[in-house]
Amino acid sequence: MGSSKYGDYGQLFWAMFKTGVLGFGGGPSVIPLIRHEAVKTYNWIDNDEFGEILALANALPGPIATKMAAYLGYRKRGTLGATVAVLSHILPSALAMIALMSVVQYLSGSQIVQGMIAGVIPVVAVMLGVMAYEFGEKAIKGLGAKLGIVLFVAAFALLQLLDVHDAIVIALFLAYGAFHFKIVRKLRERKQPKETSGG
Amino acid sequence: MDWWNLIVGFFIANVLGYGGGPASIPLMYNEIVNHYKWLNNEDFSNILALGNSLPGPIATKIAAFVGFDVWSWPGMLLALAATIVPSAIALIVLLKLLHKHRQSPVVKGMSLLVQPVIAVMMLLLTWQMADSSIGSSGIWHTIGIAAVAYWAMERRKIHPAFVVCAAFIYGGLVLSHVV
C-alpha cells in the first residue's frame, strides 16, 4: 500500500480511537470492530492472520483488545506504531474515567446510559455471530467437512460442556495443528482415503 | 515506593488473568483493595460501575484511575504500562516467530487448527451477548435491533461505527424506558 509514514500513524490512530470509543462491554465487544478496521477498512491483514492474532491474544494473559492494538501497530510501524495504536485505543476512555469520577453516581445510575449500552449489545452479538460463521466456513474449507465438524464438536464440548479454559483448548488444538499436515501426509502415503483421525 | 507497588500490583493482576480484561477484575480487586489498600470496597465498586458505563477495555480504565489516584499522571502511565506492556510484548514476539516460519507445515497446521476453536469461542460469546441482551431489553427489542444491525452491516455494508451510533441513539431514546 503506497501509504506514507504519517498516513500510517494517522490510520492507526483513527482506527484504534474509533474501536476504543465505540466498544462497550469490555474486550470481546471490541474484537469485531478491530477486525473490521484491520481487515476491511484498511487491509492491514487478511482474515487468516486476524484469526491467528486473535487466537494467540486469547491464549496469552492480560487484556485482549490492547494486545491486538499493540500488535497491529507494531506490524505497521514498529514500537512507535504500537505505542500510537495502544494509546489511541485506551486513552480516551481512561481520561474520561478520571474526569468523570465526580459524576459517577449519576452516570452509572442513569437510565439513558443503561439504555444506550443495552441498545449496542444486540449489534455486538450480530458482529460476533458473523465472525463465528466466517471462521467456521474457513475451518470447513481448510479441514474438510468431516474433520471440521468433529473439531467443532470437540471444541464446543471442551469449552462449554467441560468448561476447560480457553487458553488450554487453544493450546491443545495448536499442539495437534503442529502435526496435522504430517499426519495427513502419512495417511495419504498409506493410501487410506480416510483423513479423519489423530488428535 | 508507591510507583514500584503500582507496577508490581498491576503486573501481577494482569499477567495472571487469562481471558481478557474482565477476567482480571477479581485479581485487580485483590491487589487494589486487599493487598495495597489503594481503594476501599465501595470506591472499587464505584469505579467498576463507572468503567462499565464507559466504552473501551475495562482493565486499562481501572488501571488509569487507580494509578492517577495513587501517584497522579506518572502513576497513571505506570499502571497502564504494567497492565499492557508485558502481554503485548509476548504477543508481538510470538507472532514474529510465527511469521518467520510461515511456510513450514507445522505453522500452517497450527493456524488452520485454530480456526474451529475461534469459531466456537465466537459462537459462545454471541450466545452470551444475546442472552444478556434478552435479559436487559427483552426478546423483541433484541431480535429487532439484531435484524436491523445485520441488514445494515452485512447487506448494505454500512460501517459498524454508524450502526453502533444508531444503536446508542435508539437505546438512549427508547430502551432507557425499558431497562
Chai-1 contact restraints between the chains, C-beta under 6 A:
chainA,res_idxA,chainB,res_idxB,connection_type,confidence,min_distance_angstrom,max_distance_angstrom,comment,restraint_id
A,K18,B,A161,contact,1.0,0.0,6.0,A-B,restraint_1
A,G20,B,G56,contact,1.0,0.0,6.0,A-B,restraint_2
A,V21,B,P55,contact,1.0,0.0,6.0,A-B,restraint_3
A,L22,B,A161,contact,1.0,0.0,6.0,A-B,restraint_4
A,L22,B,V164,contact,1.0,0.0,6.0,A-B,restraint_5
A,G23,B,P55,contact,1.0,0.0,6.0,A-B,restraint_6
A,F24,B,P55,contact,1.0,0.0,6.0,A-B,restraint_7
A,G26,B,G21,contact,1.0,0.0,6.0,A-B,restraint_8
A,G26,B,P22,contact,1.0,0.0,6.0,A-B,restraint_9
A,G26,B,I58,contact,1.0,0.0,6.0,A-B,restraint_10
A,G27,B,G20,contact,1.0,0.0,6.0,A-B,restraint_11
A,G27,B,G21,contact,1.0,0.0,6.0,A-B,restraint_12
A,G27,B,P57,contact,1.0,0.0,6.0,A-B,restraint_13
A,P28,B,L125,contact,1.0,0.0,6.0,A-B,restraint_14
A,L33,B,P160,contact,1.0,0.0,6.0,A-B,restraint_15
A,H36,B,P160,contact,1.0,0.0,6.0,A-B,restraint_16
A,G51,B,Q115,contact,1.0,0.0,6.0,A-B,restraint_17
A,G51,B,I118,contact,1.0,0.0,6.0,A-B,restraint_18
A,E52,B,S111,contact,1.0,0.0,6.0,A-B,restraint_19
A,L54,B,I118,contact,1.0,0.0,6.0,A-B,restraint_20
A,A55,B,V114,contact,1.0,0.0,6.0,A-B,restraint_21
A,A55,B,I118,contact,1.0,0.0,6.0,A-B,restraint_22
A,L56,B,L91,contact,1.0,0.0,6.0,A-B,restraint_23
A,L56,B,L94,contact,1.0,0.0,6.0,A-B,restraint_24
A,A57,B,L91,contact,1.0,0.0,6.0,A-B,restraint_25
A,L60,B,S87,contact,1.0,0.0,6.0,A-B,restraint_26
A,L60,B,A90,contact,1.0,0.0,6.0,A-B,restraint_27
A,L60,B,L91,contact,1.0,0.0,6.0,A-B,restraint_28
A,P61,B,V15,contact,1.0,0.0,6.0,A-B,restraint_29
A,P61,B,G17,contact,1.0,0.0,6.0,A-B,restraint_30
A,P61,B,Y18,contact,1.0,0.0,6.0,A-B,restraint_31
A,P61,B,S87,contact,1.0,0.0,6.0,A-B,restraint_32
A,G62,B,N14,contact,1.0,0.0,6.0,A-B,restraint_33
A,G62,B,S87,contact,1.0,0.0,6.0,A-B,restraint_34
A,P63,B,G20,contact,1.0,0.0,6.0,A-B,restraint_35
A,P63,B,G21,contact,1.0,0.0,6.0,A-B,restraint_36
A,P63,B,P57,contact,1.0,0.0,6.0,A-B,restraint_37
A,P63,B,A59,contact,1.0,0.0,6.0,A-B,restraint_38
A,I64,B,G20,contact,1.0,0.0,6.0,A-B,restraint_39
A,A65,B,P57,contact,1.0,0.0,6.0,A-B,restraint_40
A,T66,B,P57,contact,1.0,0.0,6.0,A-B,restraint_41
A,T66,B,I84,contact,1.0,0.0,6.0,A-B,restraint_42
A,K67,B,S87,contact,1.0,0.0,6.0,A-B,restraint_43
A,K67,B,A88,contact,1.0,0.0,6.0,A-B,restraint_44
A,K67,B,L91,contact,1.0,0.0,6.0,A-B,restraint_45
A,A70,B,A88,contact,1.0,0.0,6.0,A-B,restraint_46
A,Y71,B,L91,contact,1.0,0.0,6.0,A-B,restraint_47
A,Y71,B,I92,contact,1.0,0.0,6.0,A-B,restraint_48
A,Y74,B,I92,contact,1.0,0.0,6.0,A-B,restraint_49
A,V86,B,I84,contact,1.0,0.0,6.0,A-B,restraint_50
A,I90,B,T60,contact,1.0,0.0,6.0,A-B,restraint_51
A,S93,B,L54,contact,1.0,0.0,6.0,A-B,restraint_52
A,S93,B,P55,contact,1.0,0.0,6.0,A-B,restraint_53
A,S93,B,G56,contact,1.0,0.0,6.0,A-B,restraint_54
A,S93,B,K61,contact,1.0,0.0,6.0,A-B,restraint_55
A,A94,B,T60,contact,1.0,0.0,6.0,A-B,restraint_56
A,A94,B,K61,contact,1.0,0.0,6.0,A-B,restraint_57
A,A94,B,A64,contact,1.0,0.0,6.0,A-B,restraint_58
A,A96,B,L54,contact,1.0,0.0,6.0,A-B,restraint_59
A,M97,B,K61,contact,1.0,0.0,6.0,A-B,restraint_60
A,M97,B,A64,contact,1.0,0.0,6.0,A-B,restraint_61
A,M97,B,F65,contact,1.0,0.0,6.0,A-B,restraint_62
A,I98,B,F65,contact,1.0,0.0,6.0,A-B,restraint_63
A,I98,B,F68,contact,1.0,0.0,6.0,A-B,restraint_64
A,V104,B,N46,contact,1.0,0.0,6.0,A-B,restraint_65
A,V104,B,L50,contact,1.0,0.0,6.0,A-B,restraint_66
A,L107,B,S53,contact,1.0,0.0,6.0,A-B,restraint_67
A,S108,B,A49,contact,1.0,0.0,6.0,A-B,restraint_68
A,S108,B,L50,contact,1.0,0.0,6.0,A-B,restraint_69
A,S108,B,S53,contact,1.0,0.0,6.0,A-B,restraint_70
A,Q111,B,S176,contact,1.0,0.0,6.0,A-B,restraint_71
A,I112,B,G172,contact,1.0,0.0,6.0,A-B,restraint_72
A,I112,B,S176,contact,1.0,0.0,6.0,A-B,restraint_73
A,V113,B,S53,contact,1.0,0.0,6.0,A-B,restraint_74
A,Q114,B,V179,contact,1.0,0.0,6.0,A-B,restraint_75
A,G115,B,G171,contact,1.0,0.0,6.0,A-B,restraint_76
A,G115,B,G172,contact,1.0,0.0,6.0,A-B,restraint_77
A,G115,B,L175,contact,1.0,0.0,6.0,A-B,restraint_78
A,G115,B,S176,contact,1.0,0.0,6.0,A-B,restraint_79
A,G115,B,V179,contact,1.0,0.0,6.0,A-B,restraint_80
A,M116,B,F168,contact,1.0,0.0,6.0,A-B,restraint_81
A,M116,B,G171,contact,1.0,0.0,6.0,A-B,restraint_82
A,M116,B,G172,contact,1.0,0.0,6.0,A-B,restraint_83
A,A118,B,S136,contact,1.0,0.0,6.0,A-B,restraint_84
A,A118,B,S137,contact,1.0,0.0,6.0,A-B,restraint_85
A,A118,B,G171,contact,1.0,0.0,6.0,A-B,restraint_86
A,A118,B,L175,contact,1.0,0.0,6.0,A-B,restraint_87
A,A118,B,V179,contact,1.0,0.0,6.0,A-B,restraint_88
A,G119,B,A167,contact,1.0,0.0,6.0,A-B,restraint_89
A,G119,B,F168,contact,1.0,0.0,6.0,A-B,restraint_90
A,G119,B,Y170,contact,1.0,0.0,6.0,A-B,restraint_91
A,G119,B,G171,contact,1.0,0.0,6.0,A-B,restraint_92
A,G119,B,L175,contact,1.0,0.0,6.0,A-B,restraint_93
A,V120,B,V164,contact,1.0,0.0,6.0,A-B,restraint_94
A,V120,B,A167,contact,1.0,0.0,6.0,A-B,restraint_95
A,I121,B,M129,contact,1.0,0.0,6.0,A-B,restraint_96
A,I121,B,S133,contact,1.0,0.0,6.0,A-B,restraint_97
A,P122,B,S133,contact,1.0,0.0,6.0,A-B,restraint_98
A,P122,B,T142,contact,1.0,0.0,6.0,A-B,restraint_99
A,P122,B,I145,contact,1.0,0.0,6.0,A-B,restraint_100
A,P122,B,A146,contact,1.0,0.0,6.0,A-B,restraint_101
A,V123,B,A149,contact,1.0,0.0,6.0,A-B,restraint_102
A,V123,B,V163,contact,1.0,0.0,6.0,A-B,restraint_103
A,V123,B,V164,contact,1.0,0.0,6.0,A-B,restraint_104
A,V123,B,A167,contact,1.0,0.0,6.0,A-B,restraint_105
A,V124,B,M129,contact,1.0,0.0,6.0,A-B,restraint_106
A,A125,B,T126,contact,1.0,0.0,6.0,A-B,restraint_107
A,A125,B,M129,contact,1.0,0.0,6.0,A-B,restraint_108
A,A125,B,A130,contact,1.0,0.0,6.0,A-B,restraint_109
A,V126,B,A146,contact,1.0,0.0,6.0,A-B,restraint_110
A,V126,B,A149,contact,1.0,0.0,6.0,A-B,restraint_111
A,V126,B,Y150,contact,1.0,0.0,6.0,A-B,restraint_112
A,L128,B,M122,contact,1.0,0.0,6.0,A-B,restraint_113
A,L128,B,L125,contact,1.0,0.0,6.0,A-B,restraint_114
A,L128,B,T126,contact,1.0,0.0,6.0,A-B,restraint_115
A,G129,B,T126,contact,1.0,0.0,6.0,A-B,restraint_116
A,M131,B,M122,contact,1.0,0.0,6.0,A-B,restraint_117
A,A132,B,A119,contact,1.0,0.0,6.0,A-B,restraint_118
A,A132,B,M122,contact,1.0,0.0,6.0,A-B,restraint_119
A,A132,B,L123,contact,1.0,0.0,6.0,A-B,restraint_120
A,A132,B,T126,contact,1.0,0.0,6.0,A-B,restraint_121
A,F135,B,Q115,contact,1.0,0.0,6.0,A-B,restraint_122
A,F135,B,I118,contact,1.0,0.0,6.0,A-B,restraint_123
A,F135,B,A119,contact,1.0,0.0,6.0,A-B,restraint_124
A,G136,B,A119,contact,1.0,0.0,6.0,A-B,restraint_125
A,K138,B,Q115,contact,1.0,0.0,6.0,A-B,restraint_126
A,A139,B,Q115,contact,1.0,0.0,6.0,A-B,restraint_127
A,A139,B,P116,contact,1.0,0.0,6.0,A-B,restraint_128
A,A139,B,A119,contact,1.0,0.0,6.0,A-B,restraint_129
A,G142,B,L112,contact,1.0,0.0,6.0,A-B,restraint_130
A,L151,B,P116,contact,1.0,0.0,6.0,A-B,restraint_131
A,F152,B,P116,contact,1.0,0.0,6.0,A-B,restraint_132
A,A155,B,P116,contact,1.0,0.0,6.0,A-B,restraint_133
A,A155,B,V117,contact,1.0,0.0,6.0,A-B,restraint_134
A,A155,B,V120,contact,1.0,0.0,6.0,A-B,restraint_135
A,F156,B,V120,contact,1.0,0.0,6.0,A-B,restraint_136
A,L159,B,V120,contact,1.0,0.0,6.0,A-B,restraint_137
A,D166,B,G19,contact,1.0,0.0,6.0,A-B,restraint_138
A,A167,B,Y18,contact,1.0,0.0,6.0,A-B,restraint_139
A,V169,B,V117,contact,1.0,0.0,6.0,A-B,restraint_140
A,I170,B,V117,contact,1.0,0.0,6.0,A-B,restraint_141
A,F173,B,L113,contact,1.0,0.0,6.0,A-B,restraint_142
A,F173,B,V114,contact,1.0,0.0,6.0,A-B,restraint_143
A,F173,B,V117,contact,1.0,0.0,6.0,A-B,restraint_144
A,L174,B,M110,contact,1.0,0.0,6.0,A-B,restraint_145
A,Y176,B,L113,contact,1.0,0.0,6.0,A-B,restraint_146
A,G177,B,G109,contact,1.0,0.0,6.0,A-B,restraint_147
A,G177,B,M110,contact,1.0,0.0,6.0,A-B,restraint_148
A,G177,B,L113,contact,1.0,0.0,6.0,A-B,restraint_149
A,A178,B,V106,contact,1.0,0.0,6.0,A-B,restraint_150
A,A178,B,G109,contact,1.0,0.0,6.0,A-B,restraint_151
A,A178,B,M110,contact,1.0,0.0,6.0,A-B,restraint_152
A,H180,B,G109,contact,1.0,0.0,6.0,A-B,restraint_153
A,H180,B,L113,contact,1.0,0.0,6.0,A-B,restraint_154
A,F181,B,P105,contact,1.0,0.0,6.0,A-B,restraint_155
A,F181,B,G109,contact,1.0,0.0,6.0,A-B,restraint_156
